[in-house]
Amino acid sequence: MKINFRAFLLLFIIPGFVTCFTSCNTYKNVAYFQDFADTAKPVLVKTVPFSSPVIQTDDILSVTIQTIDNDVTNMLNSNSSLNNSTTAMPVVGSSSASTPQGINGYLVDKDGNIEVPFVGKVHVAGLTTAEAKNLISGEVNKYFNDAIVNVRYANFKITVIGEVLKPSTYVIPNEKINIFDALALAGDMTIYGQRENVLLVRDTLNDKRLVRLNLNNKDIISSPYFYLQSNDIVYVQPNKQKVAATDAYRNRLFALVAAVLTVVIVSVNKLGK
């Protein structure tokens, strides 16, 4: 049996080298803010004003009420967990993104209400936490003089998936987080992430909104979607280089296997003579 080494070279070795080189990534697919000139001169970009997110159904609110009577204060706040605890979620700042911690608070029901001790049901859906604080404070002070009320999210969470180092759901300790903060929490994009075509999925009161964000453009800072809201999903799509790299790996593996088989066939052929 004779082996045509020229055919072997054309079929296996050359395609292997070609796929290696074609799968290499370029700088233009990696950097953010590509339309910002590489100079020492500062550039001013108008930032979008931050708007506080509104409360939605299934949100969990941490509501604390303080009065001049410590016993009353303890009684009011001891009910904050009630039966409203949720399943554990990754927590920002933990040693691992998968570290579970329970989340307690007042669950906003399907009608947009929470039930506060002594006050009863309070409709908070569609309000900011500041507006909910004022509303609850007005109701509480009908029963207790000079009560201090604080309202914040207990489960303000965002999900980052796709071509990032640590895809996960993250619970945020405050309401102000932008798209780059979210990517930083997830370990940033890999070199295979499409920075010019990041998908944002946002829950509104009645539907879901899908938005494409170009992180290569400095005007992203002025976008109304620069700041994220609770339950937002950020999806980083893979670019063509990721597909090429995957195909190149398979091609290299195929070429390696073919080369080994060729060597074996040649050896067996020589031994048979």
C-alpha positions in Angstrom: 0.0 0.0 0.0 1.4 3.4 -1.1 0.6 6.6 0.7 0.5 9.8 -1.4 2.2 12.2 0.9 1.4 15.2 -1.3 -2.3 14.5 -1.0 -1.9 13.9 2.8 -0.2 17.4 3.0 -3.0 19.1 1.1 -5.8 17.3 3.0 -4.7 17.5 6.6 -1.6 19.6 7.4 -2.3 22.8 5.4 -6.0 23.0 6.6 -4.7 22.6 10.2 -2.4 25.6 9.8 -5.1 27.6 8.0 -7.7 27.1 10.8 -5.1 28.0 13.4 -4.5 31.4 11.8 -8.1 32.2 10.8 -9.3 31.5 14.4 -7.0 34.2 15.8 -8.9 37.1 17.4 -8.1 40.8 16.6 -7.9 43.8 18.8 -11.0 45.4 17.2 -13.1 42.6 18.7 -11.9 43.1 22.3 -11.7 46.7 23.2 -14.5 48.9 24.6 -15.2 52.5 23.5 -13.5 52.1 20.1 -14.8 55.4 18.8 -12.8 57.2 21.6 -9.5 58.6 20.2 -6.4 57.3 21.9 -5.2 60.8 23.1 -4.6 62.5 26.3 -7.3 65.1 25.7 -10.4 64.4 27.8 -13.7 64.0 26.1 -17.0 65.0 27.8 -20.0 62.7 27.2 -23.4 63.6 28.5 -24.5 61.0 31.0 -28.1 59.8 31.2 -29.8 60.9 34.5 -30.3 58.0 36.9 -34.0 57.1 37.4 -34.9 55.0 40.4 -36.5 51.7 39.4 -40.1 51.1 40.2 -41.4 48.2 42.4 -42.9 45.3 40.6 -44.8 42.2 41.6 -42.6 39.4 43.1 -40.1 42.0 44.3 -39.0 41.6 47.9 -38.7 44.7 50.0 -36.8 45.2 53.2 -39.0 47.5 55.3 -37.7 48.6 58.7 -39.8 50.7 61.1 -38.3 52.5 64.1 -40.2 54.0 67.0 -39.3 55.6 70.3 -40.4 52.3 72.0 -37.8 49.6 71.4 -40.2 46.8 72.2 -42.7 48.1 69.6 -39.8 48.5 67.1 -38.7 44.9 67.7 -42.2 43.6 67.4 -42.8 45.5 64.1 -39.5 44.3 62.5 -39.7 40.8 63.7 -42.5 40.2 61.2 -40.5 41.4 58.3 -39.6 37.8 57.2 -43.1 36.3 57.8 -43.5 33.6 55.1 -41.9 35.7 52.4 -38.5 34.2 52.3 -37.3 33.2 48.8 -34.9 30.7 47.5 -31.2 31.5 47.9 -29.3 33.4 45.2 -25.7 34.3 44.6 -24.8 37.4 46.6 -22.4 40.1 45.5 -19.3 40.2 47.6 -19.4 36.6 48.7 -16.3 34.4 48.2 -18.1 32.5 45.5 -20.9 33.5 43.2 -22.7 30.3 44.1 -22.7 31.0 47.8 -26.3 30.7 48.9 -27.9 33.1 51.3 -31.5 33.4 52.3 -33.4 36.6 51.3 -36.1 37.8 53.7 -38.6 40.7 53.4 -42.0 41.6 52.3 -43.1 39.9 49.0 -45.0 42.2 46.6 -48.0 40.0 45.7 -49.7 39.7 42.3 -51.9 42.7 43.1 -48.8 44.9 43.9 -49.4 44.9 47.7 -47.4 44.2 50.8 -48.9 43.6 54.2 -47.3 45.7 57.0 -48.1 45.1 60.7 -50.8 47.4 62.1 -51.1 49.1 58.7 -52.4 46.2 56.6 -52.1 46.1 52.8 -50.2 48.8 51.1 -50.1 49.1 47.3 -46.5 49.7 46.3 -46.2 48.4 42.8 -45.2 51.2 40.4 -43.6 53.2 43.1 -39.9 53.9 43.8 -38.6 52.8 47.1 -38.5 56.5 48.2 -42.2 56.9 47.2 -43.0 53.6 49.0 -41.2 54.9 52.1 -43.3 58.0 52.2 -46.5 56.1 51.7 -45.8 53.5 54.4 -44.5 56.2 56.8 -47.7 58.1 56.5 -49.7 55.0 57.3 -47.5 53.9 60.2 -47.6 57.4 61.8 -51.3 57.0 62.1 -50.5 54.5 64.9 -47.1 55.6 66.2 -45.7 59.1 66.6 -42.5 60.0 64.8 -41.9 56.6 63.4 -39.0 56.3 61.0 -39.5 54.0 58.0 -36.8 52.7 55.6 -37.5 50.8 52.4 -35.0 49.1 50.1 -34.9 46.2 47.8 -34.0 42.8 49.3 -33.7 41.0 46.0 -32.5 43.6 43.5 -31.0 41.1 41.1 -29.5 41.0 37.6 -28.5 38.1 35.5 -25.4 38.0 33.3 -25.1 35.1 30.8 -23.2 34.2 27.7 -19.6 35.0 26.9 -18.5 36.2 30.4 -16.2 34.6 32.9 -18.7 34.0 35.6 -22.3 33.9 34.3 -24.8 34.0 37.1 -27.6 35.9 38.9 -26.3 38.6 41.2 -28.1 40.2 44.1 -27.1 43.9 44.2 -26.9 45.8 47.6 -28.2 49.0 46.0 -30.4 50.2 43.2 -27.7 52.0 41.1 -25.8 49.7 38.8 -24.8 50.2 35.2 -24.0 47.8 32.4 -20.2 47.9 33.0 -20.8 47.2 36.7 -22.7 44.1 35.8 -20.1 42.8 33.4 -17.4 43.4 36.1 -19.4 41.4 38.6 -19.5 38.6 36.0 -15.7 38.7 35.5 -16.0 40.8 32.3 -16.5 39.5 28.8 -14.3 36.8 27.3 -12.4 37.8 24.1 -15.2 36.0 22.2 -18.0 38.3 23.4 -19.8 40.6 20.9 -19.2 44.0 22.5 -21.1 45.8 19.8 -24.2 43.7 20.2 -25.0 43.0 23.8 -28.6 42.0 24.4 -30.6 43.5 27.4 -33.9 41.8 28.4 -35.9 44.0 30.7 -39.2 43.2 32.5 -41.7 46.0 32.5 -45.0 46.0 34.3 -46.8 44.4 31.3 -44.2 42.9 29.0 -40.6 42.3 28.2 -38.4 44.7 26.3 -35.4 43.6 24.2 -32.6 46.1 23.5 -29.3 45.9 21.7 -26.4 47.8 23.3 -23.2 48.8 21.5 -20.4 48.9 24.1 -17.9 49.9 21.5 -19.6 53.3 21.3 -18.9 55.9 24.0 -22.4 57.2 23.7 -23.6 54.1 25.6 -23.1 56.3 28.7 -26.0 58.4 27.4 -28.3 55.5 26.7 -31.5 55.2 28.8 -30.5 51.6 29.3 -27.0 52.3 30.7 -28.4 51.9 34.2 -29.9 48.5 34.9 -33.1 47.6 36.7 -34.0 44.7 38.9 -34.6 41.4 37.0 -32.6 42.7 33.9 -30.9 40.0 31.9 -27.7 40.8 30.1 -26.8 38.3 27.4 -23.3 38.5 25.7 -23.5 36.7 22.4 -20.4 34.8 21.0 -18.7 36.3 18.0 -17.7 34.6 14.8 -14.2 34.0 16.2 -15.7 31.8 18.9 -17.4 29.6 16.2 -14.2 29.6 14.2 -12.1 28.7 17.2 -14.5 25.8 18.0 -14.3 24.6 14.4 -10.5 25.0 14.3 -10.2 22.8 17.4 -12.3 20.1 15.8 -10.3 20.4 12.5 -6.9 20.3 14.4 -8.2 17.2 16.3 -9.3 15.6 13.0 -5.9 16.4 11.4 -4.0 15.0 14.4 -6.1 11.8 14.3 -5.6 11.5 10.5 -1.8 12.0 10.9 -1.6 9.3 13.5 -3.6 6.9 11.4 -1.4 7.6 8.4 1.7 6.9 10.4 0.2 3.6 11.6 -0.8 2.6 8.1 2.7 3.4 6.7 4.3 1.5 9.6 2.1 -1.6 9.0 2.7 -1.4 5.3 6.5 -1.4 5.8 6.4 -4.3 8.2 4.3 -6.3 5.7 7.0 -6.1 3.1 
